[in-house]
Amino acid sequence: MATTGNAYALGQGTGPLKGIKVVEIAGIGPGPHAATILADLGADVIRVEKPGGAASAGPREADLLTRGRPSVAMDLKNPEALPALLELIDQADVLIEGMRPGVTERLGIGPDECLARNPRLVYGRMTGWGQDGPLARAAGHDMNYISVAGVLHGLGQDEGRPHFPSNLVGDFGGGSTYLVIGVLAALLEARTSGRGQVVDAAIVDGAAHLNLMWSSMLAAGFGQERRASNLLDGGMPYYDLYETADGKHMSVGALEPQFYGELVERLGIADVAPDRNDFSRLGELRELLAATFKQRTQAEWTEVFGDSDACCAPVLPATEAAEHPHMKAREVYVERDGLLQPAPAPRFSRTQPTLTTGPSKPGDGTRAVLEAWGVGGVDALLESGAVVQS
């Protein structure tokens, strides 16, 4: 892997997006995650944030959502800062912002201003509710967006209340992932048209689209809008979680008959298990599976199933997942500067991404970035306080 540090040089990435220049207007959650994905894939990303830094999930030196790119600290309340920021945007292929609708327009860096100066710019906007609609300017967080999008209602195996999966489904599943998809699609289109455009990535849109398979089940008439009543929500005993003798869990996903056959064979219950297609005996089958898994520890069951086709795997916390033989063999998790973190994904046969730098600190690359991108009068900007070097 490449060396880390605060040194900055254009085009330091090695992935397939090498040469793409991105300006990130720092925000929280999905915006930084999208910028991290682009940086991981080789884009030359710079993070523009207020002096002192934007909101961070914990100590900045451990905030992996700022890895792979330097930070430029700008005081946008200082009138001398805006021209410098616009100079950066003039050279960018992509701009990413995650503010409420109308905020960048008030700052003087809205789509109209930026596209007038840089017609090929892809302007990525990350919000929860989207740029229009009755809730567009309302506050919200991940669980609010997936609630209204019709996704949260079906999550969890508790019939009495839904359970939210941290902020994975909204912020990062329906949010940053779809922002990156949109940005990449717009970049491809701009290659032929020569024109940029605005990408309106709303978490409600992306989360609903993630739920496309469930919409298919509803349309087909065999989906029930009740938790723990369907094929993939714990309604079927052969697609569920089971506690082991040591209080840990195994995940069972033996949907297909051949995989189910191997599951009950390795569990030693093939001769006594009720017919899985007899819905009147699903409760009996679930009780048998639960009682059987309780007889051994998670490690013992992991050994039993090994690399079988039973679709049965241990439920591991992240630190243990990093030590799993398969995850280690693929180097899914890596340790860098003392921080355990996911490696860039996905993988490529020729332009394999590498980690370049670790988490940035607010303003750590201000001078280096401005000089490398050819912004004039850097000394004067620093003296006026329009930009700050940490």
DAQUISUL-V992401 format. One record per run of one state. SS is the DSSP state (helix for helix, strand for strand, loop for the rest). FROM is the first residue (numbers start at 0). TO is the last residue. If there is no record, write none. Layout:
((SS	FROM	TO) (SS	FROM	TO))
//
This chain:
((loop	0	19) (strand	20	24) (loop	25	28) (helix	29	39) (loop	40	42) (strand	43	48) (loop	49	58) (helix	59	61) (loop	62	62) (helix	63	65) (loop	66	68) (strand	69	73) (loop	74	77) (helix	78	90) (loop	91	92) (strand	93	96) (loop	97	101) (helix	102	106) (loop	107	109) (helix	110	116) (loop	117	120) (strand	121	126) (loop	127	140) (helix	141	147) (loop	148	150) (helix	151	153) (loop	154	166) (helix	167	192) (loop	193	195) (strand	196	201) (helix	202	209) (loop	210	210) (helix	211	219) (loop	220	237) (strand	238	242) (loop	243	247) (strand	248	252) (loop	253	255) (helix	256	266) (loop	267	277) (helix	278	292) (loop	293	296) (helix	297	304) (loop	305	310) (strand	311	313) (loop	314	316) (helix	317	320) (loop	321	323) (helix	324	329) (loop	330	331) (strand	332	335) (loop	336	337) (strand	338	341) (loop	342	364) (helix	365	371) (loop	372	376) (helix	377	383) (loop	384	385) (strand	386	387) (loop	388	389))
//
